[in-house]
Structure formats: structure tokens, C-alpha cells
Amino acid sequence: MGEFIKKNGKNDEQQAAHILRQMVDAIATLTTSGVAHRDLKPDNIMINPDNLNIKLIDFGLGQTIEGEGAKDSSYRGTPIYMAPEVLKENKGYNVIKSELWSVGVIVYELMTGVQPFGHIKTVEILARAQYQELDYSPFSERLTRIFKMLLKYDQVDRADLKRIQDEIETAFPKTAPMASKHAWSSSRAVTFENLRVFSEDHEKARTGEDPGVFSKRMLKAQQEAVLPEEDEQDLPSREERSMSLDYSS
């Protein structure tokens, strides 16, 4: 999806809603199956440009969880897409609500072409997330309402999974079935092992190399992301902007 955003810039609201619904439904299905992705970002989402159907990939930082109430305290993911409570390593934050924050950041970027809180320094990301007034003027009232539910700084005030699903259905009623099955709705059971195999198969197809043993990646450089305009000295390098981190061990 990273390349899709860079190529298309700003996307239509109905298109964004279609992608938003799929992302939230994917999180719901994974949660029911006891899995959390933990590194949601455009580069970890495959998108079909013809019908905008998506698949989540790269579960390298994923973890097994016990339902929607799962708690964690680890610093895990890509900073510019991490929820504030993950960046601060709060004790016992809600894993699924932190995933929903990432969804909000991704869809905002999909709609505007820029990351809402993009920066390399954790303290700056936190400050922007807490105090920066996001520009919602390009969006309809219904989409703005969903953004504000997803991007609540305090996760206690952030909407839960069902509320977000209900709001999406109310704001953007589904008028037709999805054109294709997703990886998480295939005939195979959704298990961490199946997701591991899917991720490894995709990585091998993408790079032509065997990814070897599936493990949590401490550092992984991905492709360049789009940032809001800033002073040159504030811009992180390509590798720094999209670096996945795992300090859970």
C-alpha cells in the first residue's frame, strides 16, 4: 500500500472507507483467532489496485493474544504508526485499541498523502499526537467522526472494535460483497502458523529469497514513506522513517 499511496496521492473517500472496513474486519477476525499483527502500516498491507481489496502481510512482530481485552506493555511496531501508549510503554495497555490507532493513521495517510504525526523522534510524535490539531477539512462529517474515534490520544477514550465496526456500517453501508476472499477468510483456519507461512511465502515471492526462520525482527528497513513538509534537518532518513522495532524481550 505504501507504493499505492505515493502513486495515487489523495484518495477518494468511498475508496478509503472500503479499505478502512477491510482493515477493521481483519483485526476483528484476527482477534477472534487469538492473533494481533502489532506492526500495521502501509508497507505491511497488500492492495489490489483494481478492486482495492487488501491483505495483511508480515506478521514478524505479531503475537498471540487472548481476545479483545488482551494487555501488553512492550514497545513493538513502527513508531510513526504506534499508538501513544505503545510509544510510552504504558503498563497493561489494550493491544487491540493500539491496533485501531494505527488504522486511523494509515487511513488518514491514504486520504491526504501525508502521515499525521510523522517524525523520527518519539517525543515529537507523542507531542504531535497529543497537541497537534489535525486538518479534517477535506473529509465529510461521517469520516471525520470515525477519525476522531480512532485517534483519541488516551486509549481509555478510544472506541473499541465493535463501536468502530458499527460506526463504519452506519456511515458507509456496504452495498455489495467483497470481490475476493482475504487471507484471513480463506478455507484454512486463521492460526499464527498459517499467517507465518503466508508471510514467508509472500516475502519469498517478493524478494526471490528464502526468508528462513520466521522470527521477530528487531530492526527492518522498508521503503520510503511520505511525510508532511518540514525543515530539512527534521526529516528522518528513508530507513529510519519505516523502521520496525521490537523491545518485547
ZADO-1210 file (C-alpha; in nm, 4 decimals, padded with zeros to 6 digits):
<atoms>
<atom x="00.0000" y="00.0000" z="00.0000" code="MET" pos="1"/>
<atom x="00.2958" y="00.2330" z="00.0505" code="GLY" pos="2"/>
<atom x="00.3572" y="00.2500" z="-00.3232" code="GLU" pos="3"/>
<atom x="-00.0172" y="00.2861" z="-00.3864" code="PHE" pos="4"/>
<atom x="-00.0307" y="00.5939" z="-00.1605" code="ILE" pos="5"/>
<atom x="00.2742" y="00.7516" z="-00.3210" code="LYS" pos="6"/>
<atom x="00.1407" y="00.6897" z="-00.6713" code="LYS" pos="7"/>
<atom x="-00.2185" y="00.8000" z="-00.6098" code="ASN" pos="8"/>
<atom x="-00.1674" y="01.0766" z="-00.3528" code="GLY" pos="9"/>
<atom x="-00.5069" y="01.1699" z="-00.2124" code="LYS" pos="10"/>
<atom x="-00.7733" y="00.9019" z="-00.2436" code="ASN" pos="11"/>
<atom x="-01.1493" y="00.9135" z="-00.2756" code="ASP" pos="12"/>
<atom x="-01.3466" y="00.8884" z="00.0500" code="GLU" pos="13"/>
<atom x="-01.5527" y="00.5898" z="-00.0649" code="GLN" pos="14"/>
<atom x="-01.2333" y="00.4105" z="-00.1610" code="GLN" pos="15"/>
<atom x="-01.0796" y="00.4877" z="00.1762" code="ALA" pos="16"/>
<atom x="-01.3952" y="00.3647" z="00.3510" code="ALA" pos="17"/>
<atom x="-01.3754" y="00.0362" z="00.1596" code="HIS" pos="18"/>
<atom x="-01.0161" y="-00.0129" z="00.2765" code="ILE" pos="19"/>
<atom x="-01.0952" y="00.1014" z="00.6307" code="LEU" pos="20"/>
<atom x="-01.3751" y="-00.1548" z="00.6613" code="ARG" pos="21"/>
<atom x="-01.1458" y="-00.4353" z="00.5476" code="GLN" pos="22"/>
<atom x="-00.8704" y="-00.3381" z="00.7920" code="MET" pos="23"/>
<atom x="-01.1058" y="-00.3259" z="01.0884" code="VAL" pos="24"/>
<atom x="-01.2743" y="-00.6518" z="00.9870" code="ASP" pos="25"/>
<atom x="-00.9303" y="-00.8126" z="00.9535" code="ALA" pos="26"/>
<atom x="-00.8374" y="-00.7030" z="01.3065" code="ILE" pos="27"/>
<atom x="-01.1679" y="-00.8432" z="01.4335" code="ALA" pos="28"/>
<atom x="-01.1091" y="-01.1800" z="01.2668" code="THR" pos="29"/>
<atom x="-00.7504" y="-01.1999" z="01.3863" code="LEU" pos="30"/>
<atom x="-00.8581" y="-01.1073" z="01.7385" code="THR" pos="31"/>
<atom x="-01.1164" y="-01.3836" z="01.7423" code="THR" pos="32"/>
<atom x="-00.8408" y="-01.6208" z="01.6290" code="SER" pos="33"/>
<atom x="-00.6058" y="-01.5053" z="01.9055" code="GLY" pos="34"/>
<atom x="-00.3594" y="-01.3087" z="01.6919" code="VAL" pos="35"/>
<atom x="-00.2508" y="-00.9436" z="01.6818" code="ALA" pos="36"/>
<atom x="-00.0426" y="-00.8031" z="01.3948" code="HIS" pos="37"/>
<atom x="00.1399" y="-00.5339" z="01.6005" code="ARG" pos="38"/>
<atom x="00.3056" y="-00.3612" z="01.3026" code="ASP" pos="39"/>
<atom x="00.0226" y="-00.2235" z="01.0933" code="LEU" pos="40"/>
<atom x="00.1465" y="00.0233" z="00.8314" code="LYS" pos="41"/>
<atom x="00.1065" y="00.0723" z="00.4555" code="PRO" pos="42"/>
<atom x="00.4136" y="-00.1351" z="00.3705" code="ASP" pos="43"/>
<atom x="00.2588" y="-00.4330" z="00.5502" code="ASN" pos="44"/>
<atom x="-00.0655" y="-00.4207" z="00.3525" code="ILE" pos="45"/>
<atom x="-00.1003" y="-00.5621" z="00.0008" code="MET" pos="46"/>
<atom x="-00.3637" y="-00.3876" z="-00.2104" code="ILE" pos="47"/>
<atom x="-00.5179" y="-00.4821" z="-00.5430" code="ASN" pos="48"/>
<atom x="-00.5365" y="-00.1512" z="-00.7355" code="PRO" pos="49"/>
<atom x="-00.8254" y="-00.2803" z="-00.9480" code="ASP" pos="50"/>
<atom x="-01.0752" y="-00.3524" z="-00.6690" code="ASN" pos="51"/>
<atom x="-00.8914" y="-00.2121" z="-00.3629" code="LEU" pos="52"/>
<atom x="-00.9125" y="-00.5425" z="-00.1777" code="ASN" pos="53"/>
<atom x="-00.6345" y="-00.5837" z="00.0760" code="ILE" pos="54"/>
<atom x="-00.4349" y="-00.8493" z="00.2595" code="LYS" pos="55"/>
<atom x="-00.2221" y="-00.8037" z="00.5698" code="LEU" pos="56"/>
<atom x="00.1341" y="-00.9338" z="00.5403" code="ILE" pos="57"/>
<atom x="00.4499" y="-00.9588" z="00.7517" code="ASP" pos="58"/>
<atom x="00.3480" y="-01.0865" z="01.0922" code="PHE" pos="59"/>
<atom x="00.7104" y="-01.0638" z="01.2043" code="GLY" pos="60"/>
<atom x="00.6194" y="-00.8656" z="01.5165" code="LEU" pos="61"/>
<atom x="00.2858" y="-01.0410" z="01.5664" code="GLY" pos="62"/>
<atom x="00.1837" y="-01.2025" z="01.8915" code="GLN" pos="63"/>
<atom x="-00.0764" y="-01.4417" z="02.0218" code="THR" pos="64"/>
<atom x="-00.3421" y="-01.2782" z="02.2376" code="ILE" pos="65"/>
<atom x="-00.6466" y="-01.3779" z="02.4386" code="GLU" pos="66"/>
<atom x="-00.9322" y="-01.1790" z="02.2956" code="GLY" pos="67"/>
<atom x="-01.0104" y="-00.8109" z="02.2641" code="GLU" pos="68"/>
<atom x="-00.9160" y="-00.7402" z="02.6243" code="GLY" pos="69"/>
<atom x="-00.5547" y="-00.8515" z="02.5721" code="ALA" pos="70"/>
<atom x="-00.2968" y="-00.6359" z="02.7505" code="LYS" pos="71"/>
<atom x="00.0704" y="-00.5731" z="02.6815" code="ASP" pos="72"/>
<atom x="00.3496" y="-00.3377" z="02.7857" code="SER" pos="73"/>
<atom x="00.6048" y="-00.3882" z="02.5066" code="SER" pos="74"/>
<atom x="00.7464" y="-00.1338" z="02.2626" code="TYR" pos="75"/>
<atom x="00.6580" y="-00.3023" z="01.9366" code="ARG" pos="76"/>
<atom x="00.5872" y="-00.1737" z="01.5856" code="GLY" pos="77"/>
<atom x="00.6866" y="00.1226" z="01.3688" code="THR" pos="78"/>
<atom x="00.6984" y="00.4477" z="01.5721" code="PRO" pos="79"/>
<atom x="00.5092" y="00.6753" z="01.3311" code="ILE" pos="80"/>
<atom x="00.2190" y="00.4270" z="01.3342" code="TYR" pos="81"/>
<atom x="00.2387" y="00.3316" z="01.7042" code="MET" pos="82"/>
<atom x="-00.0302" y="00.4417" z="01.9460" code="ALA" pos="83"/>
<atom x="00.0845" y="00.6838" z="02.2196" code="PRO" pos="84"/>
<atom x="00.0522" y="00.4195" z="02.4922" code="GLU" pos="85"/>
<atom x="00.2854" y="00.1876" z="02.2990" code="VAL" pos="86"/>
<atom x="00.5416" y="00.4643" z="02.2433" code="LEU" pos="87"/>
<atom x="00.5314" y="00.5385" z="02.6178" code="LYS" pos="88"/>
<atom x="00.5420" y="00.1669" z="02.7048" code="GLU" pos="89"/>
<atom x="00.2459" y="00.2068" z="02.9392" code="ASN" pos="90"/>
<atom x="00.1881" y="-00.0885" z="03.1659" code="LYS" pos="91"/>
<atom x="-00.1034" y="-00.3037" z="03.0552" code="GLY" pos="92"/>
<atom x="-00.2240" y="-00.1094" z="02.7511" code="TYR" pos="93"/>
<atom x="-00.5014" y="-00.2621" z="02.5388" code="ASN" pos="94"/>
<atom x="-00.3448" y="-00.4263" z="02.2337" code="VAL" pos="95"/>
<atom x="-00.6491" y="-00.4023" z="02.0043" code="ILE" pos="96"/>
<atom x="-00.7119" y="-00.0345" z="02.0769" code="LYS" pos="97"/>
<atom x="-00.3483" y="00.0326" z="01.9891" code="SER" pos="98"/>
<atom x="-00.4052" y="-00.1514" z="01.6588" code="GLU" pos="99"/>
<atom x="-00.7055" y="00.0722" z="01.5890" code="LEU" pos="100"/>
<atom x="-00.4906" y="00.3842" z="01.6371" code="TRP" pos="101"/>
<atom x="-00.2588" y="00.2509" z="01.3640" code="SER" pos="102"/>
<atom x="-00.5599" y="00.2047" z="01.1355" code="VAL" pos="103"/>
<atom x="-00.6548" y="00.5687" z="01.1879" code="GLY" pos="104"/>
<atom x="-00.3039" y="00.6873" z="01.0980" code="VAL" pos="105"/>
<atom x="-00.2950" y="00.4678" z="00.7858" code="ILE" pos="106"/>
<atom x="-00.6349" y="00.5811" z="00.6556" code="VAL" pos="107"/>
<atom x="-00.5504" y="00.9480" z="00.7224" code="TYR" pos="108"/>
<atom x="-00.2337" y="00.8998" z="00.5170" code="GLU" pos="109"/>
<atom x="-00.4356" y="00.7216" z="00.2489" code="LEU" pos="110"/>
<atom x="-00.6741" y="01.0179" z="00.2255" code="MET" pos="111"/>
<atom x="-00.4197" y="01.3008" z="00.2396" code="THR" pos="112"/>
<atom x="-00.0903" y="01.1551" z="00.1185" code="GLY" pos="113"/>
<atom x="00.0873" y="01.2550" z="00.4418" code="VAL" pos="114"/>
<atom x="00.1399" y="01.0948" z="00.7805" code="GLN" pos="115"/>
<atom x="-00.0455" y="01.2895" z="01.0506" code="PRO" pos="116"/>
<atom x="00.2240" y="01.2606" z="01.3181" code="PHE" pos="117"/>
<atom x="00.5278" y="01.1731" z="01.1061" code="GLY" pos="118"/>
<atom x="00.8646" y="01.2256" z="01.2782" code="HIS" pos="119"/>
<atom x="01.1649" y="01.0170" z="01.3791" code="ILE" pos="120"/>
<atom x="01.1799" y="01.1333" z="01.7424" code="LYS" pos="121"/>
<atom x="00.9420" y="00.9571" z="01.9809" code="THR" pos="122"/>
<atom x="00.8945" y="01.2671" z="02.1946" code="VAL" pos="123"/>
<atom x="00.7938" y="01.4677" z="01.8864" code="GLU" pos="124"/>
<atom x="00.5477" y="01.2016" z="01.7691" code="ILE" pos="125"/>
<atom x="00.3880" y="01.1991" z="02.1148" code="LEU" pos="126"/>
<atom x="00.3676" y="01.5777" z="02.1285" code="ALA" pos="127"/>
<atom x="00.2053" y="01.5949" z="01.7855" code="ARG" pos="128"/>
<atom x="-00.0379" y="01.3142" z="01.8708" code="ALA" pos="129"/>
<atom x="-00.1441" y="01.4899" z="02.1910" code="GLN" pos="130"/>
<atom x="-00.1485" y="01.8559" z="02.0882" code="TYR" pos="131"/>
<atom x="-00.1490" y="01.8862" z="01.7088" code="GLN" pos="132"/>
<atom x="-00.4800" y="01.9902" z="01.5544" code="GLU" pos="133"/>
<atom x="-00.5333" y="01.7594" z="01.2598" code="LEU" pos="134"/>
<atom x="-00.6872" y="01.9057" z="00.9459" code="ASP" pos="135"/>
<atom x="-01.0189" y="01.7287" z="00.8907" code="TYR" pos="136"/>
<atom x="-01.1482" y="01.9845" z="00.6414" code="SER" pos="137"/>
<atom x="-01.1028" y="01.7552" z="00.3367" code="PRO" pos="138"/>
<atom x="-01.3293" y="01.4919" z="00.4915" code="PHE" pos="139"/>
<atom x="-01.7014" y="01.4523" z="00.5332" code="SER" pos="140"/>
<atom x="-01.8547" y="01.4756" z="00.8783" code="GLU" pos="141"/>
<atom x="-01.9076" y="01.0995" z="00.8880" code="ARG" pos="142"/>
<atom x="-01.5431" y="01.0166" z="00.8125" code="LEU" pos="143"/>
<atom x="-01.4209" y="01.2871" z="01.0493" code="THR" pos="144"/>
<atom x="-01.6254" y="01.1263" z="01.3260" code="ARG" pos="145"/>
<atom x="-01.4539" y="00.7912" z="01.2649" code="ILE" pos="146"/>
<atom x="-01.1088" y="00.9511" z="01.2623" code="PHE" pos="147"/>
<atom x="-01.1786" y="01.1174" z="01.5961" code="LYS" pos="148"/>
<atom x="-01.2873" y="00.7823" z="01.7405" code="MET" pos="149"/>
<atom x="-00.9713" y="00.6083" z="01.6184" code="LEU" pos="150"/>
<atom x="-00.7214" y="00.8820" z="01.7045" code="LEU" pos="151"/>
<atom x="-00.8122" y="00.9533" z="02.0666" code="LYS" pos="152"/>
<atom x="-00.4830" y="01.0162" z="02.2464" code="TYR" pos="153"/>
<atom x="-00.5968" y="00.8396" z="02.5636" code="ASP" pos="154"/>
<atom x="-00.6941" y="00.4855" z="02.4771" code="GLN" pos="155"/>
<atom x="-00.9499" y="00.4830" z="02.7582" code="VAL" pos="156"/>
<atom x="-01.1481" y="00.7283" z="02.5441" code="ASP" pos="157"/>
<atom x="-01.0736" y="00.5493" z="02.2159" code="ARG" pos="158"/>
<atom x="-01.3569" y="00.3476" z="02.0627" code="ALA" pos="159"/>
<atom x="-01.3419" y="-00.0291" z="02.0845" code="ASP" pos="160"/>
<atom x="-01.3590" y="-00.2671" z="01.7907" code="LEU" pos="161"/>
<atom x="-01.7359" y="-00.3181" z="01.7845" code="LYS" pos="162"/>
<atom x="-01.8116" y="00.0519" z="01.8114" code="ARG" pos="163"/>
<atom x="-01.5815" y="00.1260" z="01.5183" code="ILE" pos="164"/>
<atom x="-01.7404" y="-00.1511" z="01.3115" code="GLN" pos="165"/>
<atom x="-02.0888" y="-00.0208" z="01.3907" code="ASP" pos="166"/>
<atom x="-01.9888" y="00.3356" z="01.3029" code="GLU" pos="167"/>
<atom x="-01.8414" y="00.2271" z="00.9693" code="ILE" pos="168"/>
<atom x="-02.1564" y="00.0341" z="00.8846" code="GLU" pos="169"/>
<atom x="-02.3733" y="00.3333" z="00.9732" code="THR" pos="170"/>
<atom x="-02.1597" y="00.5873" z="00.7885" code="ALA" pos="171"/>
<atom x="-02.0725" y="00.3747" z="00.4853" code="PHE" pos="172"/>
<atom x="-02.3322" y="00.0960" z="00.4400" code="PRO" pos="173"/>
<atom x="-02.1967" y="-00.1977" z="00.2462" code="LYS" pos="174"/>
<atom x="-02.3818" y="-00.2257" z="-00.0850" code="THR" pos="175"/>
<atom x="-02.2020" y="-00.5216" z="-00.2423" code="ALA" pos="176"/>
<atom x="-01.9989" y="-00.8231" z="-00.1291" code="PRO" pos="177"/>
<atom x="-01.6209" y="-00.8152" z="-00.1474" code="MET" pos="178"/>
<atom x="-01.4866" y="-00.9210" z="-00.4849" code="ALA" pos="179"/>
<atom x="-01.2317" y="-01.1625" z="-00.3421" code="SER" pos="180"/>
<atom x="-01.1503" y="-01.3530" z="-00.0282" code="LYS" pos="181"/>
<atom x="-00.8921" y="-01.2194" z="00.2125" code="HIS" pos="182"/>
<atom x="-00.6057" y="-01.4189" z="00.3576" code="ALA" pos="183"/>
<atom x="-00.7871" y="-01.4181" z="00.6918" code="TRP" pos="184"/>
<atom x="-01.1113" y="-01.5528" z="00.5451" code="SER" pos="185"/>
<atom x="-00.9718" y="-01.8373" z="00.3387" code="SER" pos="186"/>
<atom x="-01.0708" y="-02.2003" z="00.3830" code="SER" pos="187"/>
<atom x="-00.7714" y="-02.2544" z="00.6109" code="ARG" pos="188"/>
<atom x="-00.8146" y="-02.1760" z="00.9769" code="ALA" pos="189"/>
<atom x="-00.6634" y="-01.8466" z="01.0863" code="VAL" pos="190"/>
<atom x="-00.3751" y="-01.9507" z="01.3080" code="THR" pos="191"/>
<atom x="-00.0428" y="-01.7910" z="01.3860" code="PHE" pos="192"/>
<atom x="00.1285" y="-02.0753" z="01.1972" code="GLU" pos="193"/>
<atom x="-00.0801" y="-02.0194" z="00.8827" code="ASN" pos="194"/>
<atom x="-00.0088" y="-01.6469" z="00.8983" code="LEU" pos="195"/>
<atom x="00.3607" y="-01.7263" z="00.9383" code="ARG" pos="196"/>
<atom x="00.3554" y="-01.9432" z="00.6261" code="VAL" pos="197"/>
<atom x="00.1579" y="-01.6812" z="00.4308" code="PHE" pos="198"/>
<atom x="00.4056" y="-01.4082" z="00.5296" code="SER" pos="199"/>
<atom x="00.7066" y="-01.6208" z="00.4384" code="GLU" pos="200"/>
<atom x="00.5567" y="-01.7205" z="00.1023" code="ASP" pos="201"/>
<atom x="00.4875" y="-01.3543" z="00.0201" code="HIS" pos="202"/>
<atom x="00.8381" y="-01.2471" z="00.1227" code="GLU" pos="203"/>
<atom x="00.9946" y="-01.5192" z="-00.0890" code="LYS" pos="204"/>
<atom x="00.7802" y="-01.4200" z="-00.3895" code="ALA" pos="205"/>
<atom x="00.8659" y="-01.0527" z="-00.3395" code="ARG" pos="206"/>
<atom x="01.2431" y="-01.0878" z="-00.2952" code="THR" pos="207"/>
<atom x="01.3200" y="-01.4205" z="-00.4614" code="GLY" pos="208"/>
<atom x="01.4985" y="-01.5264" z="-00.1439" code="GLU" pos="209"/>
<atom x="01.4042" y="-01.7749" z="00.1255" code="ASP" pos="210"/>
<atom x="01.3264" y="-01.5692" z="00.4370" code="PRO" pos="211"/>
<atom x="01.4439" y="-01.8546" z="00.6564" code="GLY" pos="212"/>
<atom x="01.3242" y="-01.8977" z="01.0118" code="VAL" pos="213"/>
<atom x="01.0277" y="-01.6763" z="01.0967" code="PHE" pos="214"/>
<atom x="01.1159" y="-01.4621" z="01.3977" code="SER" pos="215"/>
<atom x="01.0525" y="-01.1209" z="01.5497" code="LYS" pos="216"/>
<atom x="01.2643" y="-00.8663" z="01.3724" code="ARG" pos="217"/>
<atom x="01.4497" y="-00.6177" z="01.5891" code="MET" pos="218"/>
<atom x="01.5106" y="-00.3788" z="01.3020" code="LEU" pos="219"/>
<atom x="01.3797" y="-00.3840" z="00.9460" code="LYS" pos="220"/>
<atom x="01.4247" y="-00.1114" z="00.6847" code="ALA" pos="221"/>
<atom x="01.1335" y="-00.0753" z="00.4454" code="GLN" pos="222"/>
<atom x="01.0675" y="00.1602" z="00.1590" code="GLN" pos="223"/>
<atom x="01.0425" y="00.5375" z="00.1871" code="GLU" pos="224"/>
<atom x="00.7257" y="00.6798" z="00.3383" code="ALA" pos="225"/>
<atom x="00.5631" y="01.0193" z="00.2746" code="VAL" pos="226"/>
<atom x="00.5947" y="01.2841" z="00.5439" code="LEU" pos="227"/>
<atom x="00.4415" y="01.6274" z="00.5898" code="PRO" pos="228"/>
<atom x="00.6602" y="01.9157" z="00.4799" code="GLU" pos="229"/>
<atom x="00.9149" y="02.0056" z="00.7475" code="GLU" pos="230"/>
<atom x="01.2508" y="02.1675" z="00.7814" code="ASP" pos="231"/>
<atom x="01.5138" y="01.9524" z="00.6167" code="GLU" pos="232"/>
<atom x="01.7009" y="01.8871" z="00.9417" code="GLN" pos="233"/>
<atom x="01.3863" y="01.7339" z="01.0941" code="ASP" pos="234"/>
<atom x="01.3397" y="01.4776" z="00.8190" code="LEU" pos="235"/>
<atom x="01.4460" y="01.1221" z="00.9099" code="PRO" pos="236"/>
<atom x="01.6278" y="00.9020" z="00.6650" code="SER" pos="237"/>
<atom x="01.4420" y="00.6505" z="00.4495" code="ARG" pos="238"/>
<atom x="01.5408" y="00.3643" z="00.6777" code="GLU" pos="239"/>
<atom x="01.4548" y="00.5497" z="00.9976" code="GLU" pos="240"/>
<atom x="01.1073" y="00.6532" z="00.8845" code="ARG" pos="241"/>
<atom x="00.9791" y="00.2983" z="00.8350" code="SER" pos="242"/>
<atom x="01.1835" y="00.1012" z="01.0867" code="MET" pos="243"/>
<atom x="01.0023" y="-00.1747" z="01.2735" code="SER" pos="244"/>
<atom x="01.1068" y="-00.2193" z="01.6355" code="LEU" pos="245"/>
<atom x="01.0514" y="-00.4919" z="01.8927" code="ASP" pos="246"/>
<atom x="01.1723" y="-00.4410" z="02.2501" code="TYR" pos="247"/>
<atom x="00.9393" y="-00.7003" z="02.3985" code="SER" pos="248"/>
<atom x="01.2005" y="-00.9495" z="02.5109" code="SER" pos="249"/>
</atoms>
